[in-house]
Amino acid sequence: MNVKVLHAVTSSLSLAFLNGQMRYLRKVGFEPAVVCSPGEQTAVMESVESVPVFTTNMEREISPLRDLLSLVRLFCLVRRLRPAISNVGTPKAGLLVGLAAWLNRVPCRIYTLHGLRLETARGIKRRILTLTERIACACAHRVVCVSPSLQRRAAELRLVSPEKTVVLGSGSCNGVDFSRFAPTPERRAQAAEIRRRLGVEPGTPVLSFAGRFTRDKGVPELMEAFRLVRQRVPKVCLLLIGSYEIGDPVPPETQTAIETDPGVVRIGFTDEIASYYHVMDIFVLPTHREGFPNCVLEAQAAECPVVTTRATGAVDSIEDGVTGFLVPIGDAAATAEAVVRILSDGAMARRMGGCGRERVMRLFRQEFVWKGLADLYRELLRERGLTVPASHSADFAVSVRNS
């Protein structure tokens, strides 16, 4: 008999964290379902992953009355589904669905910690976020941290006891579909066409960023670093992939620079992201906080060197000096210097790209995370004397530490 597992994320956009994972769990004897806020991505998840998706509005920002209403609805949903395992992630779903699972006494409860918004919050908001994280951790039997540095940081902040935490493999929430980002002749041709379409002249170095345009992602520092880079490398382009966010807006002068600078090319989020990584010469993520930035792994899988910060989560995503450079948080000058070093040494750039792809293949393939998750589910089921699905041929033996 298959074991019911309820996965939860706040936004339907976060369903990307579960791509491929649901199909794998079905193959190895589990019966997954998903709950999130309504969105277009729910239909894709249902059709591609062949799992039921239940929707309930969950506000990303703090909203006491709406949160209480969502909690009541989620309590009723969990009571109706009666899963043996709940795995909740992202802050609001982690709190609300985690509470609903605890109130319904779901036998095996997991909280997947994708990052800590509280790291960059101040005042009352930081205190509220700290409290909600502690509640979410307290409601769970295990807390899956998506990176080793996040695991350490959660313990330092006394959000959860260290013995309750676990990192699956080398980290990340879902690993990387390695083949999707391979530098094939077809993708390189697509990249050349994208450059032409965007008006980027042949031979122009392209720096790039992909994600939400927010302060936490370091977008103001990115724009300042781009200005400094152009003082030394005049013909350079900055490609921005993503969109602005109301919850953590960039300063008005940063947005003005993005919209008016002729050296900046801005597009929205795209389904063609795999090809865009081959447009880039350097991927830059000057973030202030992360859980584990999958975009950095994707860039490395496409043989693109990376410049990112020593922030929680980001520090685990590259090997400093080997696959890219780590710089201090908030330091635009150091970011610019790292970018110029890579642009001025083509051999080093190629070497970093190759080492990055090898590192991703060795440590961060999706199957490593999936198997670790299935093993964790079985461990919790055994601890509680519940039915454990038999191993399946799809559940092949892999070691996340081998080379």
N, C-alpha and C positions, 0 to 999 in steps of 0.2 A: 504494500500500500504506500502511495506517495505521501510525503509529509508536507502539510501546508505551511508556507512561509509568506509573511506579509512584509513587503518592502515599502518604505515611505520616504518621499522627498517633498520639499515644500513646493517648488515650482515645476511645471511640466518641462521647462528647459533643462532641469537637472536630471531628467530621465536619461540623458546622454551618459550619466555615470553608470547606468545599468546595461548599456548596449552589449549584446552578446552574452552577458552574465545570466540573464533569465533563461535563455535557451540551454545553456550549459547546465544549470540547476535542474531543469526538466529532464535532461538526459541522464543525470546521476541520481534520480529518484525523488526529487523534491517537486512540490507543486506551488510555484511562486505566483503571487499576485502583487499588484502595486497600487498605492494610493498617493495622490498628489493634487495640487490645484488644477482646475480646468485649463486646457490649452491645446493648441493644434497637435502638439507632439504626442498626445495620448493615443490618438488613432494610429500613429506610426508604431508606437510601442506595442499596441494590441496586435497589429497585423504582422509586424516583422518578428517580434519575440513570442507571439502566440500566447500571451498572458492576459488575464483580465485586469483592467485598470479602473479603479474607483476614484471619483473626484469629489473633493470637498475644498471649498475656499479656505486658504491659509494665508494670512497677510505676512509678507516678509518682515515688515517693520513692526514695532511694538504697538499693539492695538487691543487693550484689555477686554472690551466688550465683544468685539468680533472674535477674539481668541477664545473666549469662554463659549461662545456659540459653536465655534469650530470643534472645540473639545467635546461638547455634548454629542455632536454629529459623529465624530470619530469614535467615541466610546460605543455608540450604538453600532457602528460599522464593525469594529473589532469584536464586539459581542456576537454579532451575527455570523461573522466569518470563522471565529474560533480557531485561529492559527496556532500551531505548535511553536512557531518561531516568529518573532517580529524583529526586523532590522530597520531601524529608523535613522535617517541622516539629514543633514542641513539643519540649521538652528531651530526654526519654528516647527518643522515636522518632528525633529528630535525631541522637542519638548512636548508638543501636543499629542502626537501618536505614541510617544514613549509613555506619557501619563495614561493614555487610554489603554495601552497594553498592560501597564502595571495595575490599573484599577480592575481590569478583567482577568488578572492573574495568568497572563500568557506564560506558559512554562519556561520558554527560553527567550530572553530579551536582550537584544544587541543595540547599542548606539554607535553608529559610525560617525566619528568626529572628522569632519571635512576641513576644519579650520576654526580659528577663534576670532570672531568679529570684535570681541572685547579688547584685543591687543591694541587696537588703534582708537578705541572709544575713550571718552573722558567723563568724569563726574557721575551723575545719577545713571546715565545710560550704561556706563561701564559696570556699575554695581548691579543693575538689573540683568545685564547680559551674563555677568558672573554667576548670579543666582540661578538663572535659567539653565546654564551649562551644568551647574552642580546638580540641579534637579534631574536633568536628562541623564546624567551619568549615574545618579543614585537609583534611577528606575531600571537600569540595565544590569544584567549579569556580567556582560563583557562590554568593554569600550574598544572598538576598532579604531586606531589612529592611523591616518593615511600616510604618515611619515614618521621616521624615528625622532626628528626634532620636535614634531608636534606632540609625540608621546612624552618627551622630556618636559616640554613647556606646560602641558596639562598637569603634570605632576608637580612642577615648580609652583604653579598657581593654586595648587591644592583643590583642583576641580575633581580629581578622581585619584584613588590609591593606585600606585604603579602596578601592583600585582593584578589589578583588574583590567589592565590595558593589554593590547596586542597589536602588532603590526603584521599585516599579511605580506609575506615575502620581503622585498626590499622597499615596499611602500607603493603609493598611489591608490586611487579609489577603484580603478578598473583596468590598470595596465594600458598597453598600447597595441592596437591592431597593426603589427609591424609591417605587414605586406601593403597596407593601405598607403603608406608614406614612402615606399621604396622609390629611389631615384631612377625610374624606368625611362626609356626613350620617349614613351608616350607622354609621361608626366612632364618631362623636360620640354616637349613640344607644346603642351598645354600652357606651361609657364611662359614660354616665349610669346605665345598668343596673348596671354593675360597682360604681359608687359606692353605689348603693342597696343592693346585695347585701353590700357590705363595711360598711355602716352609717355611711358618711361623709355628714354632713348637707350639703344644698345650700349652696353659697357658702363651704364650708370649704376653705382653701388646702391643697393636697396636695404635700408634698415627697416625692421618691421616690428609691430606689436599687435597682438590679438587678445581681445578681452573687453571687459567693461571699462569705459572711460571714466575713471573715478580717481579720487585722491589716494585711496588705499592701494590702487594698482600703480601708483607713481607716475601718472600721466603728466602732472606739472613738471616733475624732474626730467621726464623723457623729452618734453619740448625744449627745456633749457639745455639738456645734453645735445639735442639735435642742433641747436643754435651754435654751441661750442664746436661740434664736429665740423660744421660747415666753414668755420674759420680756418680749418686746416685741410679739409677735403670739400672744396666748393661745390663740385657736382655730385651731390648725393641726394637720395630721395628717401622720405619717410612714409612708409605704407602703414596705415592704421586700419585694423579690421575689428569692428565692434560697434558699440553705440553708447551714448551718454546714459547716465543713471541718475535719477532724481535723489535717491537715498544718500548718496555720497558724491555730490557734484564737484566737478573741477572748478577752480576759480574762473571768473568771467574772462580774464585776460588769457588764460590758457585756451578756453574755447574759441576766443577770437583768433588766436594764433593758428589753431587747427583749421579754422574755416577760411582764413585769408592768406596763409603762407603758400605760395605757388610750389614750394618743394614738398608739400604734404599732400598725399593722396589718401582720402578717407572713403572707405566702403563699409557697408553694414556687415553683420554676420553672414557667412556664406556656406552653402553646402559643398563648395569646391575647395575647402580649406586645404586639402591634401596637395592640390596643385599649387596653391599660393605659397606654401612653404618652399617650393622650388623657385619661386620668384625672388625670395629673400637671400641676401648675402649674410646678414646677421639678424638673429632674433633677440630683441631687447625686452626684458621684463623687469622694470625698476620697482618692484612691488614692496609694500610695507608689511604685508602679512599674507600667508598662504596656508593651505593644508598640505597640498602637493600639486604644483602646477602642471597639469597634463599637457598644456600647450608647449611647455619646454621639452617634454619627452617627445612630442610629435615633431617638433622642429629638429631635434637630434636624430630622430628616425629618418628624417629627410636629408640628413648630412649637413645641417645648418648649425654653425657655431652659435653659442648663446652667451649673452651678458645678462646676469640677473644679480639679485642682492643676497645678503646673508640673513634675510628674514626667515622666520620659522617656515618650514616647508620648502621654500625656495633653495635653502642651503643644501638640501638633499638631492636636488634635481639635476645638478651637473657635478662634474669633477673639476674643481678649480685648477686652471692652467692646463687642463687636458682636453676637456670638451667645450671650454669657454672660460669666462672669468666671473668671479664673484666680487661685488663691490659693496661698500657700506650703504645702508639704507638712507635714502634721502640725499645722496651725494651725486649731484649732476655732473660735477667736474670729473669724478672718478669714473662715472659711467661713460662719459665722452672719451676719456683717455683709453679705456678698455676697448671701445669701439674702434678708435683710430689705430690702436695696436694691431687689431685683427685686419682692418682694411689695408694696412701698410705692409702686411706680410702674407702674401697669397699662399705660400707653402704651409705656414702655420694654420691659416684658415682651413685649408683642405685637410690637414692632419686632424684638427679639432673636429671637423665634420665627420671624418671617418671613425674617429674614436667615439664620438657621440652615438653614432649608429650602432657600433659594436656594443657599447654599454647598454643601450636600450634593449638590444636583442638578447643580451646575456642576463639582464636583471629584471626587465619590466614587461615581458610579454604578458598578454592578457591571461593566458592559461595559468600562469603562476598565481595570480590573485584569485582566480576562480577556484582553483583547487584548494588554496588556503582557506577560502570562505567555506567551501563544502566540508572540509575537515573540521573547521570550527563548529559548524552546525552539528556534525556528528558527535563531536566531543560534548557539546551541551546536552544533546539528546541522551547520550549514555549517562551523563551525570545525574539526570533526572529519571532514569529508568524507562525512557520512552522508546518507541520504535525507531530504529536507525535504518535508513535505506541501504540496501546492499550496494557495494561498489559496482560500477558499470564500466564497460570498456572505454567509454568516453573519459572516465576519470583516471587518465593515465598518470603514471608516476613522473613527477618532475621535481627538480631541486632548484630552489630560487637562489641558492648560493654557489652553484657550480659555475665553472668558467668555460 
